[in-house]
Amino acid sequence: MVWGPIRSAMGFARDRRGGTAVEFALLAPVLILLLAGLVDGSRLIVATMQVKAAAQAGADYARRNGFDATGIQGAVVSGTSLAVAAMPAPAQQAACVSGMTITPTVQQTCPGGSVAGSFVTVSAQAPFSAIMPWPGLSSPSTVSAQSLVRLQ
């Protein structure tokens, strides 16, 4: 009488069918989380590249046409298909170049006797929203880039 339930329990313990489904059920959430991280990371990288390209388009416009804040902002906005804004507005300033250092100045002459150059700073930013909320990444966040070009 007792041997019947024990035999069926031992048969159940020896049965290996369904083991793969249990393993998949345990690993599927981890794999989905990994895939979501890859998608969000890729989207962030693409958004960063597009915002940098938009800032560079504004700097190219300034290099070709001189300082025109409205034209530069238009070049930033049309520089990519992403919803990019030229924020803060483009700024022109005089600066001296010494090696790899650019130092803003109000003087027309630099310490080495050279003439101060005219530089334009172009900034671009776009909103970014992740698919999932990630620790350490506020949502929505902003992707921004800046480009500097010398006019003369």
N, C-alpha and C positions, 0 to 999 in steps of 0.2 A: 504494500500500500504506500509506503513512504518512498519507495524507489521510483515511482512514476514521476513525481515532481522534481526529484533530484536529477533524473535522467533528462528531462526536458530542459532544466536549467543548464546542465552540462552541454547539451546540444546547442543551446542558445549561445553559450560562451565560445563554442568552437566555430560558430557561423561567422564568416568574415564579410558577408554581403552588407553593403551600406557603409563600410568603413571610409571609403573615399568620399562619400557624401558628407559624412561628419567632419572629415578633415577640411573639405572645401567650405563648409559652413563656418568653421573656425577661422579660416584664412581669408575668406571673401571680404569682411569689413576692413582688414588691414590693406588688402590689395586695392579696394575702392578708395580708401584714404590716400594711399600712395599715388593713385592715378589722379585724384582731385588735386593733390599738391603739384604734380607735374603740369597739369593744365593751368592752374593758377600761376605757377612760376613762369611758364611759357608766355602767358598773357601779359604778365608784368614786364618781362624782358622785351616783348614786342612793343608795348606801350612806351617803355623807356627809350627804345630806339626811335620810335616815331616822334616823340617829343624832342629828342636831340636833333633829329633831322629838321623839324620845324624851326627850332632856334637857329640852326645853321642856315636855313633858307632866309631867315630874316637878316642874318649877318651878311650873307651873299648879296642881298638886295641893298644893304647899306654900303657895301664895298663898291657896287656898280653904280649906284645912284646918289650917293652921299646921304647925309642924315635927313631923313624924312620920317618922322614918327608914325604917321598914318600909313605910309607905304610899307614901312617895316612891319607894322602890326598886321597889315593885309597879307604880306608875304609869309608871316608866321602862321596865320590862320589857314592859308591855302597851301601851306607846305606839306600837309599830310591829310589823310582822310579821317583822322581822329579829331575829336572836338577839342582843339587846342586854343588856349588864350595866351596873348602876349602880356603876361602879368609878372612882375611890374612892367610899366611902360618902358620902351627903349630909352636909354640915357647916353648922352654924349659927354665926354670929359677929356681934359688934357692930361697927359701922363708922360713920364720919362721912362725909357727902357734902359736897364742896366743889366747886361747878361740875360738871365731868364726871369728877371723881376720887373714888373710894371708898377711904377709908383705914381699915384695921382698927384697932380701939382696944380697950383694956380698961376705959377710963373710961366712965361713964354720960353724961358731958357732953362735947360737942365743943368745940374751941378757940373757935368763934364763939358759944358759949353755948347752942347747940341740943342737943337730946337725941339721943344716938346711936341709929341705927336697927338693927334686927335683920335680917340678911341670910342667905339660904340659898344655898349653892352646890351645884348638882346636876351631876354628871358622868355621861356615858354613853360606852360604847365597845363596838365590835363587831369581830370578826375579818374580814379581807378577803383573799381569795386571787385573784390574777390568773390569767387563762387561760394566759398565757405568761409566762416570766420576763423581766422588763424591767430594763435597767441602771438603777441608782439606786433601784429599788423592791424592798425586801426582801420575800420571800414566805415565809410569810404575814405580812401586816402588820395593824396595828390602826387602825381609824378611830375617832376620839374627838371629843367635843364637850362643852361646858360651858355652863351657864346659871346666871345669878345673879338672884335675886328678893328684893325687900325686903318683909318681912312687916309691919313697922310703922315 
